[in-house]
């Protein structure tokens, strides 16, 4: 099938590359000429495991190409996927202006009946709104469906190729069947393709992300309570997670969630509720707990060092909001960096993939180190902010030798106190008893 992807960001590139890999002919359209030039030069502008190779293979097979020419993109298409960002407005509502602008621009270029599938995360009623915008200007029939993405950064290619489910929200059965055809190669493991109404599909995406964010904020609040009561949250987590009704997924305490989805989607859903006349209570609380949780590491640091905190040098391992990505959007590490710099502390950063992204934000306000142990030189304390695999079992003897005060604040609960005790390291995890005076 001939497919056009509008938007060559994270979702658009994964969608385009995976659909090209099953034999479709894909054009990825973007208004960002620098990004298109980069892609046409064989470079992938984002880090996502497996994505660069997938794009390269399908470029070589001439199944995917990239353009800024909207005429070319629409003329090519039988199906158009919209994967354009919906950043939050100051109110927390999703900004649909870029999607609506694309709908207006593409409508006058439609030269045949089309199906338009919205993969962007959008409020309920957006597909209907986009269809209305297109119908006002297009000379041919265009059916707009909702087809939300459920991709985890760091595992997005696999998520697309082996989905838990595919959700298709369509008012036209024929349009829904066309989209289903594209997904059949990915559901040979008998995972469901769910056909629902458009508005239900749009709400499903928001509800799924809000529920997962709620689990993270819940276990973080329990972890904070454990800190006060002297209880180990890991024991509590295992106890409640063993209940089949609850399970262990997303019950890992830490320094809060970040990224491009959970923070904005929770706020956007709360705004959708408010627009409907409903005063949501759980949704704002999820966000508030998470914003507070991003400050927990600094609070522990300040409690431990009091007036000395602003005179210390701090090493950070990890800046990306999660491992296997270079994405720092809403990352808890950035909140910690801001707090440390405001207090007068010096910051030395290592991250396997996100250093360039952080440098664009902070410039020379901190120092950047390509190797993790180099970030420890001259540092008093170490903060663990992202659970990269390479941080899970480091050389603790070298860590202890390089750190001046031998103190670790672990925002991802990677280590065991018994291990750190052997190396004379002081340890402050989240929701677990601190190791204050190792011997």
C-alpha positions in Angstrom: 0.0 0.0 0.0 1.1 3.6 -0.6 1.4 5.4 2.7 2.3 8.9 3.8 3.4 9.7 7.3 2.9 13.4 8.3 5.5 14.1 11.0 9.0 12.6 11.1 9.4 12.6 14.8 9.6 9.7 17.2 6.2 8.2 16.4 6.3 9.0 12.7 9.7 7.5 12.0 8.9 4.3 13.9 5.5 3.9 12.2 7.0 4.7 8.7 10.0 2.4 9.1 7.9 -0.6 10.4 5.2 -0.2 7.7 7.9 0.0 5.0 9.5 -3.1 6.4 6.4 -5.2 5.6 6.5 -4.1 1.9 4.5 -0.9 1.9 5.8 2.2 0.0 6.2 5.0 2.5 6.8 8.7 2.2 7.6 10.5 5.4 6.7 14.2 5.2 7.9 16.9 7.5 8.1 20.7 7.4 11.5 20.6 9.1 13.9 20.7 6.2 17.0 20.1 8.4 15.4 16.9 9.7 14.5 15.7 6.2 17.9 16.5 4.9 19.4 14.5 7.8 17.2 11.5 7.1 18.0 11.7 3.3 21.7 11.7 4.2 21.2 8.4 6.0 21.3 9.8 9.6 18.6 9.1 12.2 17.9 12.2 14.3 16.7 10.3 17.3 18.2 7.4 19.3 15.9 4.4 19.4 17.3 0.9 19.4 16.9 -0.8 16.0 15.4 2.3 14.3 18.4 3.5 12.4 19.1 0.1 10.9 15.4 -0.4 10.0 15.4 3.0 8.2 18.6 2.2 6.4 17.5 -1.2 5.2 14.2 0.2 3.8 15.9 3.2 2.2 18.2 0.8 0.4 15.2 -1.2 -0.7 13.5 2.1 -1.9 10.5 1.5 0.3 10.9 4.7 2.4 11.8 8.2 1.5 11.6 11.6 3.1 10.3 14.9 1.8 9.3 18.5 2.6 7.0 18.6 -0.5 3.4 18.3 0.6 2.2 17.9 -3.0 4.4 14.9 -3.5 3.4 13.4 -0.1 -0.3 13.6 -0.7 -0.2 12.6 -4.3 1.6 9.5 -3.3 -0.8 8.4 -0.6 -3.7 5.9 -0.3 -3.4 6.2 3.5 -2.1 9.2 5.4 -1.0 8.7 9.0 -0.8 11.9 11.1 2.0 11.7 13.7 2.3 15.4 14.5 3.1 16.5 18.0 0.5 17.8 20.4 2.5 19.7 23.0 0.8 21.1 26.1 -0.6 24.6 26.2 -0.1 26.6 29.4 -3.5 25.4 30.4 -2.4 21.8 30.1 -4.7 21.2 27.1 -3.2 19.6 24.0 -2.1 22.0 21.2 -3.9 20.8 18.1 -2.8 23.8 15.9 -0.2 21.9 13.9 -2.6 19.0 13.2 -5.3 21.3 12.1 -2.9 23.3 9.9 -1.8 20.1 8.2 -5.4 19.1 7.7 -6.2 22.4 6.0 -3.0 22.2 3.8 -3.5 18.6 2.7 -7.2 18.9 1.9 -6.8 21.0 -1.2 -4.2 18.6 -2.5 -6.4 15.4 -2.2 -6.8 13.9 -5.7 -8.4 10.6 -4.8 -10.4 9.1 -1.9 -8.1 8.7 1.1 -8.1 7.3 4.6 -6.4 9.5 7.2 -5.4 7.8 10.5 -4.5 10.0 13.5 -1.7 8.4 15.5 -1.0 11.5 17.5 -2.4 11.6 21.1 -5.4 13.9 20.8 -8.5 14.8 22.8 -11.8 13.2 22.3 -13.5 14.6 19.2 -10.3 15.5 17.3 -10.8 13.0 14.5 -14.3 14.4 13.9 -12.8 17.9 13.9 -10.1 17.0 11.4 -12.5 15.3 9.1 -14.7 18.4 9.1 -11.7 20.6 8.2 -10.8 18.3 5.4 -14.3 17.9 4.0 -14.7 21.7 3.8 -11.8 21.8 1.3 -11.3 18.4 -0.3 -13.0 17.4 -3.6 -12.8 13.7 -2.8 -14.0 11.5 0.1 -11.7 11.4 3.1 -12.4 9.1 6.0 -10.6 10.0 9.2 -9.9 7.3 11.8 -8.2 7.2 15.2 -5.3 4.8 15.5 -3.4 5.7 18.6 0.2 4.6 19.2 1.2 2.5 22.2 5.0 2.7 21.9 7.5 2.8 24.7 10.6 4.8 24.1 13.5 2.5 24.2 11.4 -0.4 22.9 9.3 1.3 20.2 10.3 -0.8 17.2 9.5 -4.0 19.0 6.3 -2.6 20.4 5.1 -1.7 16.8 6.2 -5.1 15.4 4.7 -7.1 18.3 1.8 -5.0 19.7 -0.2 -6.0 22.7 -3.2 -4.7 20.8 -4.1 -2.5 17.9 -6.9 0.0 18.4 -8.8 1.4 15.4 -11.5 3.9 15.9 -13.6 4.4 12.7 -17.1 5.5 11.8 -16.6 4.0 8.3 -16.2 0.1 8.4 -14.4 0.2 5.1 -11.8 2.7 6.4 -11.3 0.6 9.5 -10.7 -2.5 7.4 -8.1 -0.7 5.3 -6.1 0.2 8.4 -6.5 -3.3 9.7 -4.9 -4.7 6.5 -1.7 -2.7 7.4 -1.5 -4.3 10.9 -2.2 -7.9 10.0 1.5 -8.7 9.5 2.2 -7.6 13.1 -0.6 -9.6 14.8 0.2 -13.2 13.7 0.7 -13.9 17.4 -3.1 -13.5 17.7 -3.0 -10.3 19.6 -6.3 -8.4 19.1 -7.2 -5.7 16.6 -9.9 -3.8 18.4 -12.5 -1.9 16.3 -14.2 0.8 18.3 -15.8 4.2 17.7 -13.5 7.1 17.1 -14.1 8.9 20.4 -13.6 5.7 22.4 -10.2 5.1 20.6 -9.1 8.7 21.4 -10.0 8.3 25.1 -8.4 4.8 25.3 -4.9 6.3 24.6 -5.2 8.9 27.3 -6.8 6.5 29.8 -4.0 4.0 29.3 -1.2 6.5 29.9 -3.0 8.1 32.9 -3.5 4.7 34.5 0.2 3.7 34.1 1.2 7.1 35.4 -1.1 6.6 38.4 0.6 3.4 39.3 4.0 5.1 39.3 2.7 8.0 41.4 1.0 5.6 43.8 4.1 3.5 44.5 6.2 6.7 44.9 3.8 8.0 47.5 4.0 4.6 49.3 7.8 4.8 49.0 7.8 8.3 50.7 5.6 6.9 53.5 8.1 4.0 53.8 10.9 6.5 54.3 9.0 8.0 57.2 8.1 4.7 58.8 11.3 2.9 58.4 9.8 0.3 56.1 11.4 -1.2 52.9 9.2 -0.4 50.0 10.6 -3.4 48.1 9.0 -5.7 50.6 5.7 -3.8 50.2 6.0 -3.7 46.5 6.5 -7.5 46.3 3.7 -8.1 48.6 1.1 -6.1 46.8 2.4 -7.0 43.3 2.0 -10.7 44.0 -1.8 -10.1 44.0 -2.9 -11.2 40.6 -5.4 -8.3 40.5 -2.5 -5.8 40.9 0.7 -7.3 39.4 4.2 -5.9 39.4 4.1 -3.7 36.3 4.9 0.0 36.9 5.3 -0.6 40.7 8.9 0.6 40.8 9.6 3.6 43.0 12.0 6.3 42.0 12.5 9.9 41.3 9.4 10.4 39.2 8.3 9.8 35.6 9.1 12.0 32.6 9.1 11.8 28.9 6.9 13.1 26.1 3.7 11.1 27.1 2.8 10.6 30.7 3.3 14.3 31.9 1.4 15.9 29.1 -1.3 13.2 28.7 -2.3 13.2 32.3 -2.7 17.0 32.2 -4.5 16.9 28.9 -7.0 14.3 30.1 -7.7 16.4 33.2 -8.3 19.3 30.8 -10.7 17.1 28.7 -12.6 16.2 31.9 -12.8 19.9 32.8 -14.1 20.8 29.4 -16.8 18.2 29.7 -17.9 19.8 33.0 -16.4 17.2 35.2 -14.0 18.1 38.1 -11.4 15.3 38.0 -9.7 14.6 41.3 -7.4 11.6 40.7 -5.8 13.0 37.5 -4.5 16.3 39.0 -3.2 14.3 42.0 -1.2 12.0 39.8 0.6 15.0 38.3 1.1 16.8 41.6 2.6 13.7 43.2 5.0 13.2 40.3 6.1 16.9 40.3 6.8 16.5 44.1 8.7 13.3 43.5 11.1 14.9 41.1 12.4 16.9 44.1 12.9 13.9 46.4 16.6 13.4 45.5 17.5 17.0 46.3 15.6 16.9 49.5 17.6 13.9 50.6 20.8 15.6 49.6 20.0 18.8 51.4 18.9 16.9 54.5 22.2 14.9 54.5 24.5 17.9 54.0 22.5 20.9 55.3 24.5 24.1 54.8 27.3 22.3 53.0 25.1 21.3 50.1 25.8 24.3 48.0 29.6 23.9 48.4 29.7 20.3 47.0 30.4 18.9 43.6 27.8 16.4 42.4 28.2 13.7 39.7 25.0 12.6 37.9 24.7 9.3 36.1 21.8 9.6 33.7 19.8 12.5 32.3 17.4 10.8 29.9 14.0 10.2 31.4 14.5 6.5 30.9 17.2 4.2 29.5 17.6 3.4 25.8 16.6 6.9 24.7 18.2 10.3 24.3 14.9 12.0 25.3 15.2 14.4 28.2 11.7 15.9 28.0 10.3 16.3 31.5 13.2 14.2 32.8 13.6 14.2 36.7 17.3 14.7 36.2 16.7 18.2 34.9 14.8 19.2 38.0 17.7 17.9 40.1 20.2 19.8 38.0 18.2 23.0 38.3 18.0 22.6 42.1 21.7 21.8 42.5 22.8 24.8 40.4 20.4 27.1 42.2 22.0 26.0 45.5 25.5 26.7 44.2 26.7 23.1 43.8 28.7 22.0 40.8 27.4 19.3 38.5 29.3 16.7 36.5 27.2 14.7 34.1 27.4 11.4 32.3 24.7 9.8 30.1 25.3 7.2 27.4 23.1 9.0 24.8 21.6 12.3 26.2 24.7 14.5 26.7 24.2 16.5 23.6 20.5 17.2 24.4 21.5 18.3 27.9 24.3 20.5 26.6 21.7 22.4 24.4 19.8 23.3 27.6 22.6 24.1 30.0 25.6 25.0 27.9 28.7 25.4 30.1 26.8 25.5 33.4 27.9 22.0 34.0 30.6 19.6 32.7 30.0 16.6 30.5 31.8 13.3 30.6 31.7 10.5 28.0 32.8 7.9 30.5 30.9 7.3 33.8 33.9 7.1 36.1 35.4 10.4 34.7 32.3 12.2 36.0 33.3 11.1 39.6 36.7 12.8 39.6 36.5 15.7 42.0 32.9 14.8 42.9 31.7 14.5 46.5 28.5 12.6 45.8 26.9 10.5 43.0 23.2 10.7 42.0 21.7 7.8 39.9 19.0 9.4 37.8 18.4 6.9 34.9 18.5 3.1 35.1 20.9 2.5 32.2 22.1 -1.1 32.2 25.7 0.0 32.5 24.9 1.6 35.9 23.5 -1.6 37.4 26.7 -3.3 38.3 29.5 -0.8 38.3 33.0 -1.2 39.8 32.1 0.0 43.3 35.8 -0.1 44.4 36.5 2.5 41.7 33.4 4.5 42.7 34.5 4.6 46.3 38.1 5.6 45.3 37.0 8.5 43.2 34.2 10.0 45.4 35.4 12.3 48.1 32.5 11.7 50.6 31.6 8.3 49.3 27.8 9.0 49.2 25.4 7.8 46.6 21.8 9.0 46.2 20.0 6.4 44.1 16.9 7.7 42.3 16.2 4.3 40.7 16.9 1.9 43.6 19.5 -0.1 41.6 21.8 -1.2 44.4 21.7 -3.3 47.6 22.9 -1.8 50.8 24.9 -5.0 51.7 26.9 -4.6 48.5 27.7 -0.9 49.1 28.6 -1.6 52.8 31.5 -3.8 51.6 33.0 -0.8 49.8 32.5 1.8 52.5 29.8 3.7 50.6 27.0 5.6 52.2 23.7 4.9 50.4 20.4 6.8 50.1 17.7 5.0 48.0 14.0 5.8 47.6 11.6 4.3 50.1 14.3 1.9 51.5 16.3 2.4 54.7 19.4 4.4 54.1 22.9 3.1 54.8 24.3 6.0 56.7 27.4 4.7 58.5 28.8 1.7 56.6 31.3 -0.3 58.5 
